[in-house]
Amino acid sequence: MKDLNRRSFLKKVGTGALTATALQGCTPENIKKASKVIGEMTYRTHPTRGDKVSLLGYGCMRWPLLEKPAADGNVIDQEMVNELIDYAMDHGVNYYDTSPVYIQGWSEKSTGIALKRHPRDKYYIATKLSNFSNYSRENSLAMYYKSFKDLQTDYIDYYLLHSIGGGGMKAFNDRYVNNGILDFLLEEREAGRIRNLGFSFHGAVEVYDEVLAMHDKVNWDFVQIQLNYVDWKHASGNNVNADYLYGELQKKNIPSIIMEPLLGGRLSGLPEHLVRKLKEKEPEQSVASWAFRFAGSPEGVLTVLSGMTYMEHLQDNLKTYSPLMTLSDDEKDFLEETAQLMLKYPTIPCNDCQYCMPCPYGLDIAGILLHYNRCINDGNIPKSSQDENYKKARQAFLVGYDRSIPKLRQASYCTGCDKCNPLCPQGIDIPKELHMIDDFVEMLKQEKAF
């Protein structure tokens, strides 16, 4: 370990694991011990295709990043990606989900490099037609063929129409129907270059119902939905309650692929009193494992995606699904109570998907919103100078804001151009929230210096 630098150390254990590391140490021996407590991965079988898919799927939207881009411009730490995928493959994970737009367009390439080192029949690749801004047939086809090149494959196992629902049926028809792209993809599936065709959904229920009704003609092989123990009955923003989305798929025997089981990390970063509540119930389980058990328990779920940036995330999720202990009815009721308590905290429903990035004015949109959410959960949102905790909370908010968000990328530089709003799958009015946070910061700064 003497040659392990600080960057590699943090990427191995994750910044959230520093407390545990202080107690247990971060050594190769500990990583080996962690693998020994992992049992056999739980698999689900596609009801019509017969694919045996690991219940834990690897979401490739949050790969570890380099401190400086590589010579070719790639911002992803390829060495760490290789290590994570090797470890995942060794422990039974065989589903890898990416997109042409993830991580500034580099996710597919880095994922392809790592997977190419393994036999092609040992894993399933999922990627998407992410033609959000240019619906032309020419652009869509170019994006489609580039995915094959970057992923270094001659077929794609699971191909998705990416994030339908926003903009209504007009946007869906413009992106996929009027330009002939849907017919093209059906032909590609017939030819075997696409093995399974489906879509991911964020948006209006009317679009979901209408596109799902196309099943008789299109024969959707799978659908990717947002499902977690909060969204099950309490979806926010543009989203639809997950119990409805899942139920409609069950009626048609279409398997569900689950995204956002942690609500972009919010279900692992709960307020402290909710963390204690979960720990009292199951001291040996992580807070995140409750959310993953919930997402994996429905029998119609084929795989649950997790963007595992660090080894500790991967190991914890492997323990949860190797094998899965499905939730009891009492545990489901317990999580519903937890969801209702969580909803009392006025957090902004940002899932850190980065679809709003890059901001044309350089703002770190997700970083700003997530800092605000963290402070809410930690009780560091000062409400009045008369509050006993005001001075401490004010200092924590302002110091944390300056440390986590560079000055030139803070909310004060938002012009309200509104280019981010159409891209947000959660339906957040981003400029409105940024201006609210900026006003709040300015109010805190006007108080006496601490």
C-alpha positions as CSV (number, residue, x, y, z in Angstrom):
1,M,0.0,0.0,0.0
2,K,3.0,2.3,0.3
3,D,2.7,3.4,-3.3
4,L,-1.1,4.1,-3.1
5,N,-1.6,7.8,-3.6
6,R,-4.5,9.8,-2.2
7,R,-6.5,9.8,-5.4
8,S,-6.3,6.0,-5.7
9,F,-7.1,5.6,-2.0
10,L,-10.3,7.7,-2.3
11,K,-11.4,5.8,-5.4
12,K,-10.8,2.5,-3.8
13,V,-12.9,3.2,-0.7
14,G,-15.0,6.2,-1.5
15,T,-15.1,9.4,0.5
16,G,-18.1,8.1,2.4
17,A,-16.1,5.2,3.7
18,L,-13.4,7.1,5.5
19,T,-14.9,6.5,8.9
20,A,-15.2,2.8,8.3
21,T,-11.7,2.8,6.9
22,A,-10.3,4.4,10.0
23,L,-11.7,1.5,12.0
24,Q,-10.9,-1.4,9.7
25,G,-8.1,-0.2,7.4
26,C,-8.0,-0.2,3.7
27,T,-5.7,-3.0,2.6
28,P,-5.7,-5.7,-0.1
29,E,-6.4,-8.2,2.6
30,N,-9.6,-6.4,3.6
31,I,-10.8,-6.3,0.0
32,K,-10.2,-10.1,-0.2
33,K,-12.1,-10.6,3.0
34,A,-15.0,-8.6,1.6
35,S,-15.2,-10.9,-1.4
36,K,-15.4,-14.0,0.8
37,V,-18.6,-12.9,2.5
38,I,-20.3,-12.5,-0.9
39,G,-22.4,-15.6,-1.9
40,E,-24.0,-16.6,-5.2
41,M,-25.5,-13.8,-7.3
42,T,-29.2,-13.8,-7.7
43,Y,-30.2,-14.1,-11.4
44,R,-33.5,-13.4,-13.1
45,T,-34.5,-15.0,-16.4
46,H,-36.1,-13.0,-19.2
47,P,-39.6,-14.4,-19.6
48,T,-39.5,-14.6,-23.4
49,R,-35.8,-14.4,-24.4
50,G,-34.4,-16.7,-21.8
51,D,-31.5,-14.4,-20.9
52,K,-30.1,-15.2,-17.4
53,V,-29.4,-11.7,-16.1
54,S,-27.7,-10.7,-12.8
55,L,-30.1,-8.9,-10.5
56,L,-27.4,-6.3,-9.9
57,G,-26.7,-4.4,-13.1
58,Y,-23.8,-2.0,-13.5
59,G,-24.9,1.6,-14.4
60,C,-22.0,3.2,-16.3
61,M,-23.0,6.8,-15.8
62,R,-20.8,7.4,-12.7
63,W,-17.4,6.0,-13.6
64,P,-14.5,7.3,-11.5
65,L,-12.8,10.4,-13.1
66,L,-9.2,11.5,-13.7
67,E,-7.8,14.6,-12.0
68,K,-6.9,15.7,-15.5
69,P,-8.2,14.4,-18.8
70,A,-6.1,11.9,-20.7
71,A,-4.2,12.8,-23.9
72,D,-7.3,11.9,-26.1
73,G,-9.6,14.0,-23.9
74,N,-11.1,11.1,-22.0
75,V,-12.0,12.2,-18.4
76,I,-12.6,8.6,-17.1
77,D,-10.0,6.7,-15.0
78,Q,-9.7,3.7,-17.2
79,E,-7.6,1.7,-14.8
80,M,-10.2,2.0,-12.1
81,V,-13.0,1.1,-14.6
82,N,-11.1,-2.0,-15.5
83,E,-10.7,-3.0,-11.9
84,L,-14.3,-2.4,-11.1
85,I,-15.6,-4.4,-14.1
86,D,-13.2,-7.2,-13.4
87,Y,-14.4,-7.5,-9.8
88,A,-18.0,-7.3,-10.9
89,M,-17.6,-10.0,-13.5
90,D,-15.8,-12.2,-11.0
91,H,-18.8,-11.9,-8.7
92,G,-21.5,-12.6,-11.2
93,V,-22.5,-9.2,-12.6
94,N,-23.2,-9.6,-16.3
95,Y,-25.4,-6.5,-17.3
96,Y,-23.7,-3.2,-18.1
97,D,-25.8,-0.1,-19.0
98,T,-24.4,3.0,-20.7
99,S,-25.3,5.7,-23.2
100,P,-23.6,7.9,-25.8
101,V,-24.1,11.0,-23.6
102,Y,-22.9,9.7,-20.3
103,I,-19.8,11.3,-18.8
104,Q,-19.3,13.9,-21.5
105,G,-19.7,11.2,-24.2
106,W,-16.9,9.0,-22.9
107,S,-18.8,6.2,-21.0
108,E,-19.4,3.9,-24.0
109,K,-15.7,4.0,-25.0
110,S,-14.3,3.3,-21.5
111,T,-17.0,0.6,-20.9
112,G,-16.1,-1.0,-24.2
113,I,-12.4,-1.1,-23.4
114,A,-13.0,-2.8,-20.1
115,L,-15.5,-5.3,-21.3
116,K,-13.5,-6.2,-24.4
117,R,-11.1,-7.9,-22.1
118,H,-13.8,-10.5,-21.2
119,P,-15.5,-13.2,-23.4
120,R,-18.4,-11.6,-25.2
121,D,-20.9,-14.3,-24.2
122,K,-20.3,-13.6,-20.5
123,Y,-22.0,-10.2,-20.4
124,Y,-24.9,-8.2,-21.7
125,I,-24.4,-4.6,-23.1
126,A,-27.2,-2.1,-22.8
127,T,-27.0,1.3,-24.5
128,K,-29.4,3.9,-25.8
129,L,-30.4,6.2,-28.7
130,S,-29.9,9.5,-26.8
131,N,-30.9,11.8,-29.6
132,F,-32.2,14.5,-27.3
133,S,-31.4,17.7,-29.3
134,N,-31.0,16.5,-32.9
135,Y,-33.8,14.3,-34.1
136,S,-32.7,13.9,-37.7
137,R,-32.4,10.5,-39.2
138,E,-28.8,11.2,-40.1
139,N,-27.8,12.2,-36.6
140,S,-29.7,9.3,-35.1
141,L,-28.0,6.7,-37.3
142,A,-24.6,8.2,-36.7
143,M,-25.2,7.9,-33.0
144,Y,-26.4,4.3,-33.4
145,Y,-23.4,3.2,-35.4
146,K,-20.9,5.0,-33.1
147,S,-22.1,3.0,-30.2
148,F,-21.0,-0.2,-31.9
149,K,-17.6,1.3,-32.6
150,D,-17.1,2.7,-29.1
151,L,-18.4,-0.5,-27.4
152,Q,-16.2,-2.7,-29.7
153,T,-19.1,-5.0,-30.4
154,D,-21.1,-6.2,-33.4
155,Y,-24.3,-6.6,-31.5
156,I,-26.1,-4.9,-28.6
157,D,-28.0,-7.0,-26.2
158,Y,-30.4,-4.4,-24.8
159,Y,-31.0,-1.2,-26.8
160,L,-33.2,1.6,-25.5
161,L,-35.1,4.6,-26.8
162,H,-33.7,7.0,-24.2
163,S,-35.8,8.8,-21.7
164,I,-39.1,9.1,-23.5
165,G,-42.0,11.0,-21.9
166,G,-40.7,14.6,-21.9
167,G,-42.3,16.8,-24.5
168,G,-45.3,14.5,-25.0
169,M,-46.0,12.2,-27.9
170,K,-44.9,14.9,-30.4
171,A,-41.4,14.6,-29.1
172,F,-41.6,10.8,-29.2
173,N,-42.8,10.8,-32.8
174,D,-40.2,13.3,-33.9
175,R,-37.4,11.4,-32.3
176,Y,-38.3,7.9,-33.4
177,V,-41.3,7.6,-35.7
178,N,-41.4,10.5,-38.2
179,N,-37.8,10.0,-39.2
180,G,-38.2,6.2,-39.6
181,I,-35.8,5.3,-36.8
182,L,-38.2,3.0,-34.9
183,D,-38.8,1.0,-38.1
184,F,-35.0,0.9,-38.6
185,L,-34.4,-0.4,-35.1
186,L,-37.0,-3.1,-35.6
187,E,-35.2,-4.2,-38.7
188,E,-31.9,-4.2,-36.8
189,R,-33.5,-6.5,-34.1
190,E,-34.7,-8.8,-36.9
191,A,-31.2,-8.9,-38.3
192,G,-29.8,-9.7,-34.8
193,R,-27.6,-6.6,-34.3
194,I,-30.1,-5.7,-31.5
195,R,-31.1,-8.6,-29.3
196,N,-33.7,-6.8,-27.2
197,L,-35.5,-3.5,-27.9
198,G,-37.1,-1.3,-25.2
199,F,-37.3,2.2,-23.8
200,S,-36.5,4.1,-20.6
201,F,-39.2,6.4,-19.2
202,H,-39.4,9.8,-17.5
203,G,-42.4,12.0,-18.0
204,A,-46.1,12.1,-18.6
205,V,-48.2,9.0,-17.9
206,E,-50.1,9.6,-21.1
207,V,-46.9,9.0,-23.1
208,Y,-46.1,5.9,-21.1
209,D,-49.5,4.5,-21.7
210,E,-49.5,5.3,-25.5
211,V,-46.0,3.9,-26.1
212,L,-46.8,0.8,-24.1
213,A,-49.9,0.3,-26.1
214,M,-47.6,-0.1,-29.2
215,H,-46.5,-3.4,-27.7
216,D,-48.8,-5.4,-29.9
217,K,-47.0,-4.0,-32.9
218,V,-43.5,-3.4,-31.7
219,N,-43.2,-6.2,-29.1
220,W,-41.2,-4.3,-26.5
221,D,-38.7,-6.7,-24.9
222,F,-38.2,-4.7,-21.7
223,V,-38.8,-1.3,-20.2
224,Q,-36.6,0.7,-17.9
225,I,-38.4,2.6,-15.1
226,Q,-37.5,4.6,-12.0
227,L,-38.4,2.5,-9.0
228,N,-37.6,2.9,-5.3
229,Y,-39.4,2.9,-2.0
230,V,-40.2,6.6,-2.2
231,D,-41.3,6.7,-5.8
232,W,-43.4,3.5,-5.4
233,K,-46.3,5.6,-4.1
234,H,-44.9,9.2,-3.9
235,A,-43.3,10.1,-7.2
236,S,-42.3,13.7,-7.5
237,G,-41.9,16.2,-10.4
238,N,-42.7,14.7,-13.8
239,N,-42.4,11.1,-12.6
240,V,-45.2,8.6,-12.3
241,N,-45.7,6.4,-9.2
242,A,-43.6,3.3,-9.7
243,D,-46.3,0.9,-8.6
244,Y,-48.3,1.9,-11.6
245,L,-45.4,1.7,-14.1
246,Y,-44.4,-1.7,-12.8
247,G,-48.0,-3.0,-12.7
248,E,-48.7,-2.0,-16.3
249,L,-45.6,-3.9,-17.4
250,Q,-46.6,-7.0,-15.5
251,K,-50.0,-7.0,-17.3
252,K,-48.1,-7.5,-20.6
253,N,-45.4,-9.8,-19.2
254,I,-42.7,-7.2,-20.0
255,P,-39.7,-7.4,-17.7
256,S,-38.7,-4.2,-15.8
257,I,-35.2,-2.8,-15.6
258,I,-34.8,-0.5,-12.6
259,M,-33.0,2.8,-12.5
260,E,-32.6,5.2,-9.6
261,P,-33.1,2.6,-6.8
262,L,-31.3,5.1,-4.5
263,L,-33.0,8.3,-5.9
264,G,-29.6,9.5,-7.1
265,G,-28.0,8.7,-3.7
266,R,-30.7,10.4,-1.6
267,L,-31.8,7.1,-0.1
268,S,-28.2,6.4,1.1
269,G,-27.7,9.9,2.5
270,L,-30.8,10.0,4.7
271,P,-31.2,12.4,7.7
272,E,-29.4,10.9,10.8
273,H,-32.6,10.0,12.7
274,L,-33.8,8.0,9.7
275,V,-30.4,6.2,9.5
276,R,-30.8,5.3,13.1
277,K,-34.3,4.0,12.5
278,L,-33.0,1.7,9.7
279,K,-29.9,0.6,11.7
280,E,-32.1,-0.3,14.7
281,K,-34.2,-2.6,12.5
282,E,-31.2,-4.3,10.9
283,P,-27.8,-3.3,12.4
284,E,-25.8,-5.4,9.9
285,Q,-27.4,-3.9,6.8
286,S,-26.2,-0.7,5.1
287,V,-28.7,2.1,4.6
288,A,-28.4,1.6,0.8
289,S,-29.1,-2.1,1.0
290,W,-32.7,-1.4,2.2
291,A,-33.4,0.5,-1.1
292,F,-31.7,-2.2,-3.2
293,R,-33.7,-5.0,-1.5
294,F,-36.9,-3.1,-2.2
295,A,-36.0,-2.5,-5.9
296,G,-35.0,-6.2,-6.4
297,S,-37.9,-7.8,-4.6
298,P,-40.6,-7.6,-7.3
299,E,-40.4,-10.8,-9.4
300,G,-40.9,-9.0,-12.7
301,V,-37.7,-7.0,-12.2
302,L,-34.9,-8.3,-14.5
303,T,-32.1,-6.2,-13.1
304,V,-31.5,-3.2,-10.9
305,L,-29.0,-0.6,-12.1
306,S,-26.5,1.0,-9.8
307,G,-23.8,3.6,-10.7
308,M,-21.1,2.2,-8.5
309,T,-18.2,4.6,-8.6
310,Y,-16.1,3.0,-5.8
311,M,-15.2,-0.5,-4.8
312,E,-17.1,-0.2,-1.5
313,H,-20.3,0.6,-3.4
314,L,-19.9,-2.5,-5.6
315,Q,-19.1,-4.8,-2.6
316,D,-22.0,-3.6,-0.6
317,N,-24.4,-4.1,-3.5
318,L,-23.0,-7.5,-4.2
319,K,-23.7,-8.6,-0.6
320,T,-27.3,-7.4,-1.0
321,Y,-27.9,-9.4,-4.1
322,S,-25.7,-12.5,-3.5
323,P,-28.2,-13.7,-2.8
324,L,-31.2,-11.3,-2.4
325,M,-33.3,-11.6,0.7
326,T,-36.7,-10.4,-0.6
327,L,-38.6,-8.0,1.6
328,S,-41.3,-9.2,3.9
329,D,-44.7,-7.4,4.0
330,D,-43.7,-6.0,7.4
331,E,-40.4,-4.7,5.9
332,K,-42.3,-3.1,3.0
333,D,-44.6,-1.3,5.5
334,F,-41.5,-0.2,7.4
335,L,-40.0,1.4,4.3
336,E,-43.3,3.1,3.5
337,E,-43.2,4.7,6.9
338,T,-39.6,5.7,6.2
339,A,-40.6,7.2,2.9
340,Q,-43.3,9.3,4.5
341,L,-40.9,10.6,7.0
342,M,-38.3,11.4,4.3
343,L,-40.9,13.4,2.4
344,K,-41.1,15.9,5.2
345,Y,-37.7,17.1,4.3
346,P,-37.9,19.8,1.5
347,T,-35.1,18.5,-0.6
348,I,-34.9,19.2,-4.4
349,P,-35.5,16.0,-6.4
350,C,-32.1,16.1,-8.1
351,N,-30.7,12.6,-8.9
352,D,-27.3,13.8,-10.1
353,C,-27.9,12.3,-13.6
354,Q,-26.0,15.2,-15.2
355,Y,-28.4,15.4,-18.1
356,C,-28.5,19.2,-17.5
357,M,-24.8,19.4,-18.0
358,P,-22.7,21.0,-19.3
359,C,-24.3,24.4,-18.4
360,P,-23.5,27.0,-21.1
361,Y,-22.4,29.3,-18.4
362,G,-20.3,26.8,-16.5
363,L,-22.4,26.3,-13.5
364,D,-22.1,23.0,-11.5
365,I,-25.9,22.6,-11.4
366,A,-26.0,19.2,-9.7
367,G,-23.3,20.1,-7.2
368,I,-25.2,23.2,-6.1
369,L,-28.5,21.3,-5.7
370,L,-26.9,18.3,-4.0
371,H,-25.1,20.6,-1.5
372,Y,-28.4,22.2,-0.6
373,N,-30.0,18.7,-0.1
374,R,-27.1,17.5,2.1
375,C,-27.5,20.5,4.3
376,I,-31.2,19.9,4.6
377,N,-30.6,16.3,5.7
378,D,-27.8,17.3,8.1
379,G,-29.9,20.1,9.7
380,N,-27.6,22.8,8.3
381,I,-30.2,25.1,6.8
382,P,-30.3,28.1,9.1
383,K,-33.8,29.5,9.4
384,S,-33.5,32.3,11.9
385,S,-30.7,34.1,13.7
386,Q,-32.7,33.3,16.9
387,D,-32.2,29.6,16.4
388,E,-29.7,28.0,18.8
389,N,-28.0,26.2,16.0
390,Y,-27.9,29.2,13.6
391,K,-24.2,30.1,13.8
392,K,-23.0,26.5,13.4
393,A,-25.5,25.8,10.5
394,R,-24.7,29.0,8.7
395,Q,-21.0,28.3,8.8
396,A,-21.5,24.7,7.7
397,F,-23.6,25.8,4.7
398,L,-21.4,28.6,3.5
399,V,-18.0,27.0,4.0
400,G,-19.3,23.7,2.5
401,Y,-20.7,25.6,-0.5
402,D,-17.4,27.4,-1.2
403,R,-15.4,24.2,-0.7
404,S,-17.6,21.9,-2.9
405,I,-18.5,24.5,-5.7
406,P,-15.9,26.8,-7.3
407,K,-16.8,30.4,-7.1
408,L,-17.3,30.8,-10.9
409,R,-19.6,27.8,-11.0
410,Q,-22.0,28.8,-8.2
411,A,-25.7,29.7,-8.5
412,S,-25.1,33.5,-8.7
413,Y,-23.9,33.0,-12.3
414,C,-27.2,31.5,-13.5
415,T,-28.7,33.7,-16.2
416,G,-32.0,31.9,-16.4
417,C,-31.4,30.8,-20.0
418,D,-33.7,27.8,-19.4
419,K,-31.6,25.4,-21.6
420,C,-31.4,23.0,-18.7
421,N,-35.1,22.6,-17.9
422,P,-36.1,20.5,-20.9
423,L,-33.3,18.1,-20.2
424,C,-34.2,17.3,-16.6
425,P,-36.0,13.9,-16.3
426,Q,-37.2,14.9,-12.8
427,G,-39.1,18.0,-14.0
428,I,-37.1,20.4,-11.8
429,D,-37.4,24.1,-12.6
430,I,-33.6,24.4,-12.3
431,P,-33.2,28.2,-12.8
432,K,-35.9,28.8,-10.1
433,E,-34.1,26.5,-7.6
434,L,-30.7,28.0,-8.4
435,H,-32.0,31.5,-7.9
436,M,-33.6,30.4,-4.6
437,I,-30.3,29.0,-3.4
438,D,-28.4,32.1,-4.5
439,D,-30.9,34.3,-2.6
440,F,-30.4,32.1,0.4
441,V,-26.6,32.3,0.2
442,E,-26.7,36.1,-0.1
443,M,-29.0,36.3,2.9
444,L,-26.6,34.3,5.0
445,K,-23.7,36.4,3.9
446,Q,-25.4,39.6,5.0
447,E,-25.4,38.4,8.6
448,K,-22.5,39.1,10.9
449,A,-19.3,37.2,10.1
450,F,-18.8,34.2,12.2
